Amino acid sequence: MADLIQRDEPILVTGAAGFIGRWVVGELLDRGQAVLPVDNLMTGAAANLEEFEGREGYTPLVVGDIRDAGACQAWVSQVDAVAHPENDLSLVPELRVLARVIDNVLRGRRREAAEDR
């Protein structure tokens, strides 16, 4: 997969300020990958990402909710891939919510592709 992703295009990491997301951000940066961290800070903390500030490839934390279709479309237009390490199922009371999130991301990518034509 690493060969398919351009290093200058960031990877969107959802839940980036949470326990798992913070480690995903760190690993991607260690591998030289640019990162766009997003978190709604319901369970995460911006302080979890402070150690990455100033590192090459690190974009400051974007506070937002992946259930917002417009926000997803804006974020996806800036990235080459999405990492969604969320594991707190209490934040996703129904599978339909997660399906809507995935649909939002895909719609953003499709819209971007159509605009590039």
TIDRENZA-569168 format. One record per residue: residue in one letter; residue number from 1; x, y, z of N, C-alpha, C in turn. Coordinates in nm, 2 decimals. Layout:
<rs>
@resn=A	resi=NUM	n_x=X	n_y=Y	n_z=Z	ca_x=X	ca_y=Y	ca_z=Z	c_x=X	c_y=Y	c_z=Z
...
</rs>
This chain:
<rs>
@resn=M	resi=1	n_x=0.08	n_y=-0.12	n_z=0.00	ca_x=0.00	ca_y=0.00	ca_z=0.00	c_x=0.09	c_y=0.13	c_z=0.00
@resn=A	resi=2	n_x=0.20	n_y=0.12	n_z=0.06	ca_x=0.29	ca_y=0.24	ca_z=0.07	c_x=0.32	c_y=0.29	c_z=-0.07
@resn=D	resi=3	n_x=0.34	n_y=0.20	n_z=-0.17	ca_x=0.37	ca_y=0.24	ca_z=-0.30	c_x=0.26	c_y=0.32	c_z=-0.37
@resn=L	resi=4	n_x=0.14	n_y=0.29	n_z=-0.32	ca_x=0.02	ca_y=0.36	ca_z=-0.39	c_x=-0.01	c_y=0.50	c_z=-0.33
@resn=I	resi=5	n_x=0.05	n_y=0.53	n_z=-0.22	ca_x=0.02	ca_y=0.66	ca_z=-0.16	c_x=0.14	c_y=0.76	c_z=-0.18
@resn=Q	resi=6	n_x=0.11	n_y=0.87	n_z=-0.23	ca_x=0.22	ca_y=0.97	ca_z=-0.25	c_x=0.25	c_y=1.04	c_z=-0.11
@resn=R	resi=7	n_x=0.38	n_y=1.04	n_z=-0.08	ca_x=0.42	ca_y=1.09	ca_z=0.05	c_x=0.39	c_y=1.24	c_z=0.07
@resn=D	resi=8	n_x=0.38	n_y=1.32	n_z=-0.04	ca_x=0.35	ca_y=1.46	ca_z=-0.03	c_x=0.20	c_y=1.48	c_z=-0.01
@resn=E	resi=9	n_x=0.12	n_y=1.38	n_z=-0.04	ca_x=-0.03	ca_y=1.39	ca_z=-0.01	c_x=-0.05	c_y=1.34	c_z=0.13
@resn=P	resi=10	n_x=-0.11	n_y=1.41	n_z=0.22	ca_x=-0.13	ca_y=1.36	ca_z=0.35	c_x=-0.24	c_y=1.25	c_z=0.36
@resn=I	resi=11	n_x=-0.23	n_y=1.17	n_z=0.47	ca_x=-0.33	ca_y=1.07	ca_z=0.50	c_x=-0.42	c_y=1.14	c_z=0.61
@resn=L	resi=12	n_x=-0.55	n_y=1.14	n_z=0.59	ca_x=-0.64	ca_y=1.18	ca_z=0.69	c_x=-0.65	c_y=1.08	c_z=0.80
@resn=V	resi=13	n_x=-0.62	n_y=1.12	n_z=0.93	ca_x=-0.64	ca_y=1.02	ca_z=1.04	c_x=-0.75	c_y=1.07	c_z=1.13
@resn=T	resi=14	n_x=-0.86	n_y=1.00	n_z=1.13	ca_x=-0.97	ca_y=1.03	ca_z=1.21	c_x=-0.95	c_y=0.98	c_z=1.36
@resn=G	resi=15	n_x=-1.00	n_y=1.06	n_z=1.45	ca_x=-0.98	ca_y=1.02	ca_z=1.59	c_x=-0.83	c_y=1.03	c_z=1.63
@resn=A	resi=16	n_x=-0.76	n_y=1.13	n_z=1.56	ca_x=-0.62	ca_y=1.14	ca_z=1.58	c_x=-0.57	c_y=1.17	c_z=1.72
@resn=A	resi=17	n_x=-0.65	n_y=1.24	n_z=1.80	ca_x=-0.61	ca_y=1.28	ca_z=1.93	c_x=-0.65	c_y=1.18	c_z=2.04
@resn=G	resi=18	n_x=-0.70	n_y=1.06	n_z=1.99	ca_x=-0.73	ca_y=0.96	ca_z=2.09	c_x=-0.61	c_y=0.86	c_z=2.11
@resn=F	resi=19	n_x=-0.63	n_y=0.76	n_z=2.19	ca_x=-0.52	ca_y=0.67	ca_z=2.22	c_x=-0.47	c_y=0.60	c_z=2.10
@resn=I	resi=20	n_x=-0.55	n_y=0.54	n_z=2.02	ca_x=-0.50	ca_y=0.47	ca_z=1.90	c_x=-0.46	c_y=0.57	c_z=1.79
@resn=G	resi=21	n_x=-0.54	n_y=0.67	n_z=1.77	ca_x=-0.51	ca_y=0.76	ca_z=1.66	c_x=-0.38	c_y=0.83	c_z=1.68
@resn=R	resi=22	n_x=-0.34	n_y=0.86	n_z=1.80	ca_x=-0.22	ca_y=0.93	ca_z=1.83	c_x=-0.10	c_y=0.84	c_z=1.79
@resn=W	resi=23	n_x=-0.11	n_y=0.71	n_z=1.81	ca_x=-0.01	ca_y=0.62	ca_z=1.77	c_x=0.00	c_y=0.60	c_z=1.62
@resn=V	resi=24	n_x=-0.12	n_y=0.61	n_z=1.55	ca_x=-0.12	ca_y=0.60	ca_z=1.41	c_x=-0.05	c_y=0.72	c_z=1.35
@resn=V	resi=25	n_x=-0.08	n_y=0.84	n_z=1.40	ca_x=-0.02	ca_y=0.97	ca_z=1.35	c_x=0.13	c_y=0.95	c_z=1.37
@resn=G	resi=26	n_x=0.18	n_y=0.91	n_z=1.49	ca_x=0.32	ca_y=0.90	ca_z=1.51	c_x=0.39	c_y=0.80	c_z=1.41
@resn=E	resi=27	n_x=0.33	n_y=0.69	n_z=1.39	ca_x=0.39	ca_y=0.59	ca_z=1.30	c_x=0.39	c_y=0.64	c_z=1.16
@resn=L	resi=28	n_x=0.29	n_y=0.71	n_z=1.11	ca_x=0.29	ca_y=0.76	ca_z=0.98	c_x=0.40	c_y=0.87	c_z=0.96
@resn=L	resi=29	n_x=0.41	n_y=0.95	n_z=1.06	ca_x=0.52	ca_y=1.06	ca_z=1.05	c_x=0.65	c_y=0.99	c_z=1.05
@resn=D	resi=30	n_x=0.67	n_y=0.89	n_z=1.14	ca_x=0.80	ca_y=0.82	ca_z=1.14	c_x=0.84	c_y=0.76	c_z=1.01
@resn=R	resi=31	n_x=0.74	n_y=0.72	n_z=0.93	ca_x=0.76	ca_y=0.66	ca_z=0.80	c_x=0.77	c_y=0.77	c_z=0.69
@resn=G	resi=32	n_x=0.77	n_y=0.90	n_z=0.73	ca_x=0.79	ca_y=1.00	ca_z=0.63	c_x=0.66	c_y=1.05	c_z=0.56
@resn=Q	resi=33	n_x=0.54	n_y=1.00	n_z=0.61	ca_x=0.42	ca_y=1.03	ca_z=0.55	c_x=0.36	c_y=1.16	c_z=0.61
@resn=A	resi=34	n_x=0.30	n_y=1.24	n_z=0.53	ca_x=0.23	ca_y=1.36	ca_z=0.57	c_x=0.10	c_y=1.32	c_z=0.63
@resn=V	resi=35	n_x=0.05	n_y=1.39	n_z=0.73	ca_x=-0.07	ca_y=1.36	ca_z=0.81	c_x=-0.16	c_y=1.48	c_z=0.83
@resn=L	resi=36	n_x=-0.29	n_y=1.45	n_z=0.81	ca_x=-0.39	ca_y=1.55	ca_z=0.84	c_x=-0.48	c_y=1.49	c_z=0.95
@resn=P	resi=37	n_x=-0.45	n_y=1.53	n_z=1.08	ca_x=-0.52	ca_y=1.48	ca_z=1.19	c_x=-0.65	c_y=1.55	c_z=1.22
@resn=V	resi=38	n_x=-0.76	n_y=1.47	n_z=1.24	ca_x=-0.89	ca_y=1.52	ca_z=1.27	c_x=-0.95	c_y=1.45	c_z=1.39
@resn=D	resi=39	n_x=-1.01	n_y=1.53	n_z=1.48	ca_x=-1.07	ca_y=1.47	ca_z=1.60	c_x=-1.18	c_y=1.56	c_z=1.65
@resn=N	resi=40	n_x=-1.29	n_y=1.51	n_z=1.70	ca_x=-1.39	ca_y=1.59	ca_z=1.76	c_x=-1.37	c_y=1.62	c_z=1.91
@resn=L	resi=41	n_x=-1.26	n_y=1.56	n_z=1.96	ca_x=-1.22	ca_y=1.58	ca_z=2.10	c_x=-1.32	c_y=1.53	c_z=2.20
@resn=M	resi=42	n_x=-1.41	n_y=1.44	n_z=2.16	ca_x=-1.51	ca_y=1.39	ca_z=2.26	c_x=-1.44	c_y=1.30	c_z=2.36
@resn=T	resi=43	n_x=-1.35	n_y=1.22	n_z=2.32	ca_x=-1.27	ca_y=1.14	ca_z=2.41	c_x=-1.12	c_y=1.16	c_z=2.40
@resn=G	resi=44	n_x=-1.08	n_y=1.22	n_z=2.29	ca_x=-0.93	ca_y=1.25	ca_z=2.27	c_x=-0.90	c_y=1.39	c_z=2.33
@resn=A	resi=45	n_x=-0.77	n_y=1.42	n_z=2.33	ca_x=-0.72	ca_y=1.55	ca_z=2.38	c_x=-0.62	c_y=1.60	c_z=2.29
@resn=A	resi=46	n_x=-0.63	n_y=1.73	n_z=2.25	ca_x=-0.53	ca_y=1.79	ca_z=2.17	c_x=-0.39	c_y=1.77	c_z=2.22
@resn=A	resi=47	n_x=-0.37	n_y=1.77	n_z=2.35	ca_x=-0.24	ca_y=1.76	ca_z=2.41	c_x=-0.17	c_y=1.63	c_z=2.37
@resn=N	resi=48	n_x=-0.25	n_y=1.53	n_z=2.33	ca_x=-0.19	ca_y=1.40	ca_z=2.29	c_x=-0.11	c_y=1.41	c_z=2.16
@resn=L	resi=49	n_x=-0.13	n_y=1.52	n_z=2.09	ca_x=-0.06	ca_y=1.54	ca_z=1.96	c_x=0.05	c_y=1.65	c_z=1.97
@resn=E	resi=50	n_x=0.07	n_y=1.71	n_z=2.08	ca_x=0.16	ca_y=1.82	ca_z=2.10	c_x=0.30	c_y=1.78	c_z=2.06
@resn=E	resi=51	n_x=0.34	n_y=1.66	n_z=2.08	ca_x=0.48	ca_y=1.62	ca_z=2.05	c_x=0.51	c_y=1.62	c_z=1.90
@resn=F	resi=52	n_x=0.41	n_y=1.62	n_z=1.82	ca_x=0.43	ca_y=1.62	ca_z=1.67	c_x=0.43	c_y=1.76	c_z=1.61
@resn=E	resi=53	n_x=0.40	n_y=1.86	n_z=1.69	ca_x=0.40	ca_y=2.00	ca_z=1.64	c_x=0.54	c_y=2.03	c_z=1.59
@resn=G	resi=54	n_x=0.55	n_y=2.09	n_z=1.47	ca_x=0.67	ca_y=2.13	ca_z=1.41	c_x=0.74	c_y=2.02	c_z=1.33
@resn=R	resi=55	n_x=0.69	n_y=1.90	n_z=1.34	ca_x=0.75	ca_y=1.79	ca_z=1.26	c_x=0.71	c_y=1.80	c_z=1.12
@resn=E	resi=56	n_x=0.81	n_y=1.76	n_z=1.03	ca_x=0.78	ca_y=1.77	ca_z=0.89	c_x=0.66	c_y=1.67	c_z=0.85
@resn=G	resi=57	n_x=0.57	n_y=1.72	n_z=0.78	ca_x=0.45	ca_y=1.64	ca_z=0.74	c_x=0.33	c_y=1.65	c_z=0.83
@resn=Y	resi=58	n_x=0.35	n_y=1.71	n_z=0.95	ca_x=0.24	ca_y=1.72	ca_z=1.04	c_x=0.16	c_y=1.85	c_z=1.02
@resn=T	resi=59	n_x=0.03	n_y=1.84	n_z=1.00	ca_x=-0.06	ca_y=1.95	ca_z=0.98	c_x=-0.12	c_y=1.97	c_z=1.12
@resn=P	resi=60	n_x=-0.14	n_y=2.09	n_z=1.17	ca_x=-0.21	ca_y=2.11	ca_z=1.30	c_x=-0.34	c_y=2.04	c_z=1.30
@resn=L	resi=61	n_x=-0.38	n_y=1.99	n_z=1.42	ca_x=-0.50	ca_y=1.92	ca_z=1.45	c_x=-0.62	c_y=2.00	c_z=1.40
@resn=V	resi=62	n_x=-0.71	n_y=1.94	n_z=1.32	ca_x=-0.84	ca_y=1.99	ca_z=1.28	c_x=-0.94	c_y=1.94	c_z=1.38
@resn=V	resi=63	n_x=-1.01	n_y=2.03	n_z=1.45	ca_x=-1.12	ca_y=1.98	ca_z=1.54	c_x=-1.25	c_y=1.98	c_z=1.45
@resn=G	resi=64	n_x=-1.31	n_y=1.86	n_z=1.44	ca_x=-1.43	ca_y=1.85	ca_z=1.36	c_x=-1.48	c_y=1.71	c_z=1.37
@resn=D	resi=65	n_x=-1.60	n_y=1.69	n_z=1.32	ca_x=-1.67	ca_y=1.56	ca_z=1.33	c_x=-1.69	c_y=1.50	c_z=1.20
@resn=I	resi=66	n_x=-1.65	n_y=1.37	n_z=1.19	ca_x=-1.66	ca_y=1.30	ca_z=1.06	c_x=-1.80	c_y=1.27	c_z=1.02
@resn=R	resi=67	n_x=-1.90	n_y=1.30	n_z=1.11	ca_x=-2.04	ca_y=1.28	ca_z=1.07	c_x=-2.09	c_y=1.41	c_z=0.99
@resn=D	resi=68	n_x=-2.01	n_y=1.51	n_z=0.97	ca_x=-2.04	ca_y=1.63	ca_z=0.90	c_x=-2.00	c_y=1.61	c_z=0.75
@resn=A	resi=69	n_x=-2.09	n_y=1.59	n_z=0.66	ca_x=-2.06	ca_y=1.56	ca_z=0.52	c_x=-1.98	c_y=1.66	c_z=0.46
@resn=G	resi=70	n_x=-2.01	n_y=1.79	n_z=0.48	ca_x=-1.93	ca_y=1.90	ca_z=0.42	c_x=-1.79	c_y=1.90	c_z=0.47
@resn=A	resi=71	n_x=-1.77	n_y=1.88	n_z=0.59	ca_x=-1.63	ca_y=1.87	ca_z=0.65	c_x=-1.56	c_y=1.76	c_z=0.59
@resn=C	resi=72	n_x=-1.62	n_y=1.64	n_z=0.58	ca_x=-1.55	ca_y=1.52	ca_z=0.52	c_x=-1.51	c_y=1.55	c_z=0.38
@resn=Q	resi=73	n_x=-1.60	n_y=1.61	n_z=0.30	ca_x=-1.56	ca_y=1.64	ca_z=0.16	c_x=-1.44	c_y=1.74	c_z=0.16
@resn=A	resi=74	n_x=-1.44	n_y=1.84	n_z=0.24	ca_x=-1.33	ca_y=1.93	ca_z=0.24	c_x=-1.20	c_y=1.86	c_z=0.28
@resn=W	resi=75	n_x=-1.20	n_y=1.77	n_z=0.38	ca_x=-1.08	ca_y=1.70	ca_z=0.43	c_x=-1.03	c_y=1.61	c_z=0.32
@resn=V	resi=76	n_x=-1.12	n_y=1.53	n_z=0.26	ca_x=-1.09	ca_y=1.43	ca_z=0.17	c_x=-1.03	c_y=1.49	c_z=0.04
@resn=S	resi=77	n_x=-1.07	n_y=1.61	n_z=0.01	ca_x=-1.01	ca_y=1.68	ca_z=-0.11	c_x=-0.86	c_y=1.71	c_z=-0.09
@resn=Q	resi=78	n_x=-0.81	n_y=1.71	n_z=0.04	ca_x=-0.67	ca_y=1.74	ca_z=0.07	c_x=-0.58	c_y=1.62	c_z=0.09
@resn=V	resi=79	n_x=-0.64	n_y=1.50	n_z=0.08	ca_x=-0.56	ca_y=1.38	ca_z=0.12	c_x=-0.56	c_y=1.28	c_z=0.01
@resn=D	resi=80	n_x=-0.47	n_y=1.18	n_z=0.03	ca_x=-0.46	ca_y=1.07	ca_z=-0.07	c_x=-0.52	c_y=0.94	c_z=-0.01
@resn=A	resi=81	n_x=-0.54	n_y=0.93	n_z=0.12	ca_x=-0.60	ca_y=0.81	ca_z=0.19	c_x=-0.66	c_y=0.85	c_z=0.32
@resn=V	resi=82	n_x=-0.74	n_y=0.76	n_z=0.38	ca_x=-0.80	ca_y=0.79	ca_z=0.51	c_x=-0.77	c_y=0.67	c_z=0.60
@resn=A	resi=83	n_x=-0.73	n_y=0.70	n_z=0.72	ca_x=-0.71	ca_y=0.60	ca_z=0.83	c_x=-0.81	c_y=0.63	c_z=0.93
@resn=H	resi=84	n_x=-0.90	n_y=0.53	n_z=0.96	ca_x=-1.01	ca_y=0.55	ca_z=1.05	c_x=-0.99	c_y=0.45	c_z=1.17
@resn=P	resi=85	n_x=-0.90	n_y=0.48	n_z=1.26	ca_x=-0.88	ca_y=0.38	ca_z=1.37	c_x=-0.97	c_y=0.38	c_z=1.49
@resn=E	resi=86	n_x=-1.09	n_y=0.45	n_z=1.47	ca_x=-1.18	ca_y=0.46	ca_z=1.58	c_x=-1.22	c_y=0.32	c_z=1.63
@resn=N	resi=87	n_x=-1.22	n_y=0.30	n_z=1.76	ca_x=-1.27	ca_y=0.17	ca_z=1.82	c_x=-1.37	c_y=0.19	c_z=1.93
@resn=D	resi=88	n_x=-1.41	n_y=0.31	n_z=1.96	ca_x=-1.51	ca_y=0.33	ca_z=2.06	c_x=-1.65	c_y=0.32	c_z=2.00
@resn=L	resi=89	n_x=-1.71	n_y=0.20	n_z=2.01	ca_x=-1.84	ca_y=0.18	ca_z=1.95	c_x=-1.95	c_y=0.26	c_z=2.02
@resn=S	resi=90	n_x=-1.93	n_y=0.31	n_z=2.14	ca_x=-2.03	ca_y=0.39	ca_z=2.20	c_x=-2.05	c_y=0.52	c_z=2.12
@resn=L	resi=91	n_x=-1.95	n_y=0.56	n_z=2.04	ca_x=-1.96	ca_y=0.68	ca_z=1.96	c_x=-2.04	c_y=0.66	c_z=1.83
@resn=V	resi=92	n_x=-2.06	n_y=0.53	n_z=1.80	ca_x=-2.13	ca_y=0.49	ca_z=1.68	c_x=-2.25	c_y=0.40	c_z=1.72
@resn=P	resi=93	n_x=-2.36	n_y=0.46	n_z=1.76	ca_x=-2.47	ca_y=0.38	ca_z=1.81	c_x=-2.53	c_y=0.29	c_z=1.71
@resn=E	resi=94	n_x=-2.52	n_y=0.33	n_z=1.58	ca_x=-2.58	ca_y=0.25	ca_z=1.48	c_x=-2.48	c_y=0.23	c_z=1.37
@resn=L	resi=95	n_x=-2.49	n_y=0.12	n_z=1.30	ca_x=-2.40	ca_y=0.10	ca_z=1.19	c_x=-2.43	c_y=0.19	c_z=1.07
@resn=R	resi=96	n_x=-2.56	n_y=0.24	n_z=1.07	ca_x=-2.60	ca_y=0.34	ca_z=0.97	c_x=-2.52	c_y=0.47	c_z=0.97
@resn=V	resi=97	n_x=-2.48	n_y=0.51	n_z=1.10	ca_x=-2.40	ca_y=0.63	ca_z=1.11	c_x=-2.26	c_y=0.60	c_z=1.05
@resn=L	resi=98	n_x=-2.20	n_y=0.49	n_z=1.07	ca_x=-2.07	ca_y=0.46	ca_z=1.02	c_x=-2.08	c_y=0.45	c_z=0.86
@resn=A	resi=99	n_x=-2.19	n_y=0.39	n_z=0.81	ca_x=-2.21	ca_y=0.38	ca_z=0.67	c_x=-2.22	c_y=0.52	c_z=0.61
@resn=R	resi=100	n_x=-2.28	n_y=0.62	n_z=0.68	ca_x=-2.30	ca_y=0.75	ca_z=0.63	c_x=-2.16	c_y=0.82	c_z=0.63
@resn=V	resi=101	n_x=-2.08	n_y=0.80	n_z=0.73	ca_x=-1.94	ca_y=0.85	ca_z=0.73	c_x=-1.86	c_y=0.81	c_z=0.61
@resn=I	resi=102	n_x=-1.87	n_y=0.68	n_z=0.58	ca_x=-1.79	ca_y=0.62	ca_z=0.47	c_x=-1.85	c_y=0.68	c_z=0.34
@resn=D	resi=103	n_x=-1.98	n_y=0.69	n_z=0.33	ca_x=-2.04	ca_y=0.75	ca_z=0.21	c_x=-2.00	c_y=0.90	c_z=0.19
@resn=N	resi=104	n_x=-1.99	n_y=0.97	n_z=0.30	ca_x=-1.94	ca_y=1.11	ca_z=0.30	c_x=-1.80	c_y=1.12	c_z=0.24
@resn=V	resi=105	n_x=-1.72	n_y=1.03	n_z=0.29	ca_x=-1.58	ca_y=1.03	ca_z=0.24	c_x=-1.57	c_y=1.00	c_z=0.09
@resn=L	resi=106	n_x=-1.65	n_y=0.89	n_z=0.05	ca_x=-1.65	ca_y=0.85	ca_z=-0.09	c_x=-1.71	c_y=0.96	c_z=-0.18
@resn=R	resi=107	n_x=-1.81	n_y=1.03	n_z=-0.13	ca_x=-1.87	ca_y=1.14	ca_z=-0.21	c_x=-1.77	c_y=1.25	c_z=-0.23
@resn=G	resi=108	n_x=-1.70	n_y=1.28	n_z=-0.13	ca_x=-1.60	ca_y=1.38	ca_z=-0.14	c_x=-1.49	c_y=1.35	c_z=-0.25
@resn=R	resi=109	n_x=-1.45	n_y=1.22	n_z=-0.25	ca_x=-1.35	ca_y=1.18	ca_z=-0.35	c_x=-1.41	c_y=1.18	c_z=-0.49
@resn=R	resi=110	n_x=-1.53	n_y=1.13	n_z=-0.50	ca_x=-1.60	ca_y=1.13	ca_z=-0.63	c_x=-1.61	c_y=1.28	c_z=-0.69
@resn=R	resi=111	n_x=-1.66	n_y=1.37	n_z=-0.60	ca_x=-1.67	ca_y=1.51	ca_z=-0.64	c_x=-1.54	c_y=1.57	c_z=-0.68
@resn=E	resi=112	n_x=-1.44	n_y=1.54	n_z=-0.61	ca_x=-1.30	ca_y=1.59	ca_z=-0.64	c_x=-1.26	c_y=1.53	c_z=-0.78
@resn=A	resi=113	n_x=-1.28	n_y=1.41	n_z=-0.80	ca_x=-1.24	ca_y=1.35	ca_z=-0.93	c_x=-1.32	c_y=1.41	c_z=-1.05
@resn=A	resi=114	n_x=-1.45	n_y=1.43	n_z=-1.03	ca_x=-1.53	ca_y=1.49	ca_z=-1.13	c_x=-1.48	c_y=1.63	c_z=-1.16
@resn=E	resi=115	n_x=-1.44	n_y=1.71	n_z=-1.06	ca_x=-1.40	ca_y=1.84	ca_z=-1.08	c_x=-1.26	c_y=1.85	c_z=-1.15
@resn=D	resi=116	n_x=-1.18	n_y=1.74	n_z=-1.13	ca_x=-1.05	ca_y=1.74	ca_z=-1.20	c_x=-1.06	c_y=1.71	c_z=-1.35
@resn=R	resi=117	n_x=-1.18	n_y=1.65	n_z=-1.39	ca_x=-1.19	ca_y=1.61	ca_z=-1.53	c_x=-1.21	c_y=1.73	c_z=-1.62
</rs>
